[in-house]
């Protein structure tokens, strides 16, 4: 009788521990909060005439933005309220955004004309 009770208690304790880990893993947020320092704004029109390294790093689809790429950027903006708030705080006209990229650290690179 004693081995059966020990087995039942061990099984009950092991399922409780697993359930606790599962709960802890599902309650955390995986998306970091976006802060102002995570947003880089690049003015495409000012960089086009220069020969420095930053003008070479601007993707061609943002240097010569088409109406389709601009509408895609606008749609991406509308889905990110935190980014809109940061851009408005930095006095960026949202209609001038020609592209948005996600940086390696989770921040955003916003290209404006």
N, C-alpha and C positions, 0 to 999 in steps of 0.2 A: 504494500500500500504506500509506503514511504517513497519508493522510486517513482510511482505514478504521480504523486503530488509534486515531487521535485520537477518532473518533466513538464507538468501543466504550468507550474510557476515560471519555469524557464521559457516556455513558449509564450506565455503572456507578457513577460518582460521584454522579450526580443521583438515582438510585434509593436509594443508601445514605443520602443526606441526608434524603430524604422518609421513609424508614423510621425514621430516628432521631427525626424530629419526631412521627411517629405513636406511637412507643413512649413518648415523653416525655408526650404528651397523655393516654395511657390509664393511666399509672401513678399519677397524682396523685389525691388524694381531693378530692371536691367538697363534702363535708359537713363543716362546721366542728365542732370539738369543743365540746360544751356545757359552759359553766362556770357557777358559782353566780350570777355577776352577770348572766347571760343569762336568769335565771328570775325573774319577778315574781309574787308571790303576793298576791291580792286577796281579802279576806274579804268575801263578799257580804252576810252578815247584819249586819255593822257598818256597811256603807255604805248600807243601805236607808233608815235614818231620817234621814240627813244630807242637806243641800241643797247640798253643795259640788259642784264639777265632776267629781270622781271617781265619784260615784254616778250621774251622767248618762252617764258613759262605759261603764258596765257594760251589756253587751248584755242585752236583756229575757229571752232564753232562759236566761241564767245567773242573773238575779235571781229568776225564778220557774221554777226547774229542775223538769222533769218526770222521771219514772223513765226514760223513753227517752233523754233528753239526758244523764242521769247515767250510764247504762250505756254510752252512746257515749263519754263522757269516760273511763270506766274502761277501755274497750277500747283507747282511744288511749294511755292510760298504760301498759298492759301491753306495748305495742309499743316503748316507749322506756325502756330500762334506765337510761340516763344520767339521764333526768328523774326516775325513781323514786328513784335514789340521792341526788340533790340534795334532793328533797322529804323523804326520810327524814332526811337530815342537818339539815334545817331544822325537824324535828319536826312535819311535816304528816301528819295521818292520811289515808292514801290513799283511804279510804272516804268522806271528806268532800269530795272533789274533784267539783265539779259541771260544770266545763268547762275546756277547754284550747284556747288560741288560739296561733297562731304569729305572732310579731311581725315587723316589717319587717327587723330585723337577724338573723333566724333564731332568736332566743330564744323563750322560751315565756312566756305569761301564763296562770297557773293560778288559777282561781276556786274558792274553797272556801266551804263553809257552816259 
